[in-house]
């Protein structure tokens, strides 16, 4: 099992993908697919629909814009340099998933369960991210979430060098333990729903006015 270091105290499991065992996949999405140990390189799935499971596989340079996957189980999968913009993942279960350097603009991801999910170097403007239950780390690194919406359980989430201009956290149900200490918090709406999240003293000063407004004070 491979591990990714989060900080000095924490690490997370990485997807177990054995490149030498992968078989190229050239099929379109369909109903009730079950794919394992597949290489999905350069495919155009834009606008397609499907449901099923993907395991121990690698996606690269794929166009998955506008794709609808419901329900969807993804285990030990890497996604790199791909387009997921305006796609929908509903009733999704994700274990050991990595998404890197991809376009996530307008991505609507509804995770029933998320465990060891890592998303990095992605543009996720206008995305909607929902987590029903977080059983392990969910890490976002160097992502932009302009006008994004967050819902559900973000207690296991770690945000590293992320920005949130006009992002909405008002429907987060559980933020206890959510680590925002290494990200830029200005511009967030719904700050009161982040009760229990970890922030620094400097961050508290930076968002003092927004927190006061959210608490109902009138600044004069």
Rosetta blueprint (number, residue, H / E / L):
1 X L
2 X L
3 X E
4 X E
5 X E
6 X L
7 X L
8 X L
9 X L
10 X L
11 X E
12 X E
13 X E
14 X L
15 X L
16 X L
17 X L
18 X L
19 X H
20 X H
21 X H
22 X L
23 X E
24 X E
25 X L
26 X L
27 X L
28 X L
29 X L
30 X L
31 X L
32 X L
33 X E
34 X E
35 X E
36 X E
37 X L
38 X E
39 X E
40 X E
41 X E
42 X L
43 X L
44 X E
45 X L
46 X L
47 X L
48 X L
49 X E
50 X E
51 X E
52 X E
53 X E
54 X E
55 X E
56 X E
57 X E
58 X E
59 X E
60 X E
61 X L
62 X L
63 X E
64 X L
65 X L
66 X L
67 X L
68 X E
69 X E
70 X E
71 X E
72 X E
73 X E
74 X E
75 X E
76 X E
77 X E
78 X E
79 X E
80 X E
81 X L
82 X L
83 X E
84 X L
85 X L
86 X L
87 X L
88 X E
89 X E
90 X E
91 X E
92 X E
93 X E
94 X E
95 X E
96 X E
97 X E
98 X E
99 X E
100 X E
101 X L
102 X L
103 X E
104 X L
105 X L
106 X L
107 X L
108 X E
109 X E
110 X E
111 X E
112 X E
113 X E
114 X E
115 X E
116 X E
117 X E
118 X E
119 X E
120 X E
121 X L
122 X L
123 X E
124 X L
125 X L
126 X L
127 X L
128 X E
129 X E
130 X E
131 X E
132 X E
133 X E
134 X E
135 X L
136 X L
137 X L
138 X E
139 X E
140 X E
141 X E
142 X L
143 X L
144 X E
145 X L
146 X L
147 X L
148 X L
149 X E
150 X E
151 X E
152 X E
153 X E
154 X L
155 X L
156 X L
157 X E
158 X E
159 X E
160 X E
161 X E
162 X E
163 X E
164 X L
165 X L
166 X L
167 X L
168 X E
169 X E
170 X E
171 X E
172 X E
173 X E
174 X E
175 X L
176 X L
177 X L
178 X L
179 X E
180 X E
181 X E
182 X E
183 X E
184 X E
185 X L
186 X L
187 X L
188 X L
189 X E
190 X L
191 X H
192 X H
193 X H
194 X H
195 X L
196 X L
197 X L
198 X E
199 X L
200 X L
201 X H
202 X H
203 X H
204 X H
205 X H
206 X H
207 X L
208 X H
209 X H
210 X H
211 X H
212 X H
213 X H
214 X H
215 X L
216 X L
217 X L
218 X L
219 X L
220 X L
